[in-house]
Amino acid sequence: METKKCPYCGEEIPAKATKCKYCREELPKDDIPMDTSVKYERSLGNQIWIIVMIVVIAIYYVLKLIV
């Protein structure tokens, strides 16, 4: 089976995939070149979102233990 690297997270995915199963990003069509700064910005945005959610959940559980 042919594979390629996801341009967002770098994981190996099937060559015919249209969406990455790891980071859930829609993959660009092969005939449309993608700007690398956009890839980095989207990847960083996903990482920040995950970190924010972890912090919010942690605060929730700490407050729940205190009350």
C-alpha positions, 0 to 999 in steps of 0.5 A: 500500500502506498503511503505519504506524509501528512503535511500537517502532522507528519504521520504516514497515511495512505496515499489516497487519503483525503483527511488525516486520521491522526490530526483530522486535517483535510488534505490539499489536492495534489495539484494545488501547492500548499504554502508551508507557512499556512501548514505551520500556522494550522498545525500550531493552531491545533496544538494550542487548541489541545493545550487550552482544552487540557488546561481547562479540564485540569482547572475544572477537576482541581476546582471540583476537588476543592469544592 
